[in-house]
Amino acid sequence: MTAAIVWFRNDLRLHDNPALDAALSSGQPVIPVFIRPPHDTQKWSPGAASRWWLHHSLTSLAAELNRRQSRLIIRTGSPHDVLHQLLAETDADSIYWNRRYEPDGIATDTTIKRQLHSDGYTVESFSGNLLFEPWTVETKQGKPYQVFTPFWKACQSRSVADPIELDDMEFPAPRNWPLSETIDSLKLLPRITWDAGFYDRWRPGRQGAMQALATFLETTIAGYHERRDFPAITGTSSLSPHLHFGEIGLCEIWHAVHERHKTPATLTQGEITFLAELGWREFAHHVLYHFPQISEKPLREKFLKFPWVNDAERFRAWKAGRTGYPIVDAGMRELWTTGWMHNRVRMIVGSFLTKHLLISWQQGARWFWETLVDADLANNTLGWQWISGCGPDAAPYFRIFNPVTQGEKFDPEGEYVKRWIPELRSLPTKWIHHPWNAPQEVLAASDVSLGESYPLPIVDHREARARALAAFAEVKG
Ligand SMILES: Cc1cc2nc3c(=O)[nH]c(=O)nc-3n(C[C@H](O)[C@H](O)[C@H](O)COP(=O)(O)OP(=O)(O)OC[C@H]3O[C@@H](n4cnc5c(N)ncnc54)[C@H](O)[C@@H]3O)c2cc1C
């Protein structure tokens, strides 16, 4: 009997997985496969933090498959070559996968599909990573949306597919299993012990994803609309890496929220706000699909001429969380330690980099790409273009966050700053967001020596603001 290959990518789950469901429904033995392309063949090969997540997520998926008497076949190489080898080595004559929407992924999949079809194989792809396919949501003029609110309104008038149930069954196995590399042999874990904090914060894999969703629905979603902007508290879902790696399906989350009510009209404000954030994810992916150049170039072309500054020293200070602005530094250190940063703080550090330091959003996006466990080409690109004013539905460039007032507003007790910047822990709350204004005796009593134990600001807010506005004036119009 012929077999079916299921090619897993950023959909590392067995439940609500349309490609897997179709392969199982075909009645054929199923060969689950994960392919790791050589690192240097991809422009956006996963960064170090994402590789850490991937290692553990693959381990979890492989264990789940083992429980169903199946196996995850791991191979390194160009997907095209590996799939051909597997077709030659096994009885498989068909390949199933869930579609991806990043430019390189689309190009690879299109080429492979064309070649396999012409070689006589069956190749089927499915929608498993978004609520709606990007080409199905468009304006009345048949154009892609570039503004979030009408986009989300259009999405909400459509219905989201029911999640696909999976029985507790064993998966039919092929007569012979092809050889597999081990997950360890992919060498995804960091060589330096930088990931210790990741283990405390995260539980990659399906069980971790379901646990995060359950906890969020039980304890957090009710106050989400009011608490989501405060980085010191658990006000958000922490689902982003689980979503990026597809350990949980969007439709599963969507329906889990709706099932709490009899009708959509009775959704609470927290739930409505949360679903709209999933809407931003959707928007980001649709925009990247329609404007594939934006991971490298600004959507608003006038920003091509923006006079970005090449300042290696200040960029280093930003990355290390040593800018002298506590809310910025706390965010950058949270990122380094846990592989994640709160959304409000991502906006503050992004604004600081692109406006106070005039360092390009592309440099910031690359650092996030390397250090975020949820690094996602669509969301990261949208986030950076939005905060630097050059993307779709972006905040205007001239709206420049003041890191002191942002800190005072969103971390009023300084708890977040104190958590991530131990050298400021004893400083009274009054000065926590602007230690340089504190009287010398207060600093001394708090064991803070500015310029030594904690840096002085690397730029003056007012001067930086004026410089940013002058730079913006060069491209305005
Ligand atoms: C400069 C910048 C870079 C960013 N880079 C990424 C990234 O690489 N990967 C990533 O997943 N998110 C990114 N975001 C968006 C957002 O910060 C994270 O999705 C969010 O902080 C994840 O935490 P959570 O799961 O607790 O979010 P929740 O508030 O619980 O939101 C639920 C889900 O909605 C989606 N979501 C929420 N906010 C956004 C948003 N603004 N844009 C797109 N999707 C959103 C995410 O999938 C998130 O998991 C970025 C934002 C900025 C400003």
The ligand as an ORCA input file, in Angstrom:
! r2SCAN-3c Opt
* xyz 0 1
  C       8.793     45.937     17.545
  C       7.853     44.747     17.729
  C       8.259     43.474     17.332
  C       7.406     42.378     17.492
  N       7.847     41.136     17.085
  C       7.012     40.071     17.208
  C       7.430     38.782     16.784
  O       8.530     38.584     16.252
  N       6.573     37.744     16.976
  C       5.333     37.909     17.534
  O       4.597     36.933     17.672
  N       4.914     39.131     17.898
  C       5.702     40.211     17.775
  N       5.268     41.438     18.184
  C       3.878     41.591     18.640
  C       3.632     41.407     20.142
  O       4.540     42.159     20.886
  C       3.700     39.956     20.607
  O       2.917     39.142     19.764
  C       3.168     39.808     22.027
  O       3.902     40.597     22.911
  C       3.238     38.354     22.431
  O       2.832     38.182     23.759
  P       1.471     37.411     24.100
  O       1.409     36.122     23.380
  O       1.349     37.386     25.583
  O       0.403     38.406     23.469
  P      -1.158     38.576     23.690
  O      -1.367     40.001     24.060
  O      -1.701     37.564     24.591
  O      -1.735     38.411     22.226
  C      -2.184     37.150     21.716
  C      -1.530     36.861     20.388
  O      -1.896     37.841     19.433
  C      -0.810     38.102     18.554
  N      -0.415     39.503     18.689
  C      -0.526     40.282     19.783
  N      -0.101     41.540     19.510
  C       0.297     41.533     18.220
  C       0.833     42.535     17.347
  N       1.035     43.787     17.744
  N       1.155     42.165     16.086
  C       0.936     40.907     15.634
  N       0.427     39.920     16.422
  C       0.113     40.237     17.694
  C       0.335     37.186     18.987
  O       0.290     36.024     18.211
  C      -0.019     36.914     20.437
  O       0.500     35.693     20.906
  C       6.109     42.560     18.038
  C       5.719     43.846     18.435
  C       6.575     44.920     18.286
  C       6.120     46.294     18.725
*
